[in-house]
Amino acid sequence: MRYRDLHDLIQNSYSSRAYFLSLPVQMQCALHRLGGTVHSAAQLHRQVSAIQQTDHLLQIGHWK
């Protein structure tokens, strides 16, 4: 199902809300900054994965 944004998704999908709340606060904040681009549970999971991959690359490159 497609939602307007992240806020709409986590307000109306119990499983997405549970997943979102299980994430570290830093990840939740990053997702809120991208909230307008998240319209489904699948997009939420993809954004988390993308953020984790970016963080990993920044750490191994000693840029963070």
Contacts in CASP RR format, 6 or more apart in sequence:
PFRMAT RR
TARGET T0000
AUTHOR 0000-0000-0000
METHOD contacts of the structure
MODEL  1
MRYRDLHDLIQNSYSSRAYFLSLPVQMQCALHRLGGTVHSAAQLHRQVSA
IQQTDHLLQIGHWK
1 13 0 8 1.000
1 40 0 8 1.000
2 39 0 8 1.000
2 40 0 8 1.000
3 9 0 8 1.000
3 12 0 8 1.000
3 13 0 8 1.000
3 38 0 8 1.000
3 39 0 8 1.000
3 40 0 8 1.000
4 39 0 8 1.000
5 35 0 8 1.000
5 36 0 8 1.000
5 38 0 8 1.000
5 39 0 8 1.000
6 20 0 8 1.000
6 31 0 8 1.000
6 32 0 8 1.000
6 34 0 8 1.000
6 35 0 8 1.000
6 36 0 8 1.000
6 38 0 8 1.000
6 44 0 8 1.000
7 35 0 8 1.000
9 16 0 8 1.000
9 38 0 8 1.000
9 39 0 8 1.000
9 40 0 8 1.000
9 41 0 8 1.000
9 44 0 8 1.000
10 16 0 8 1.000
10 17 0 8 1.000
10 20 0 8 1.000
11 17 0 8 1.000
13 41 0 8 1.000
15 41 0 8 1.000
16 41 0 8 1.000
16 44 0 8 1.000
19 41 0 8 1.000
19 44 0 8 1.000
19 45 0 8 1.000
20 28 0 8 1.000
20 31 0 8 1.000
20 44 0 8 1.000
21 28 0 8 1.000
23 31 0 8 1.000
23 48 0 8 1.000
27 48 0 8 1.000
27 51 0 8 1.000
27 52 0 8 1.000
30 51 0 8 1.000
31 38 0 8 1.000
31 44 0 8 1.000
31 47 0 8 1.000
31 48 0 8 1.000
31 51 0 8 1.000
34 47 0 8 1.000
37 43 0 8 1.000
37 47 0 8 1.000
38 44 0 8 1.000
38 47 0 8 1.000
55 64 0 8 1.000
58 64 0 8 1.000
END
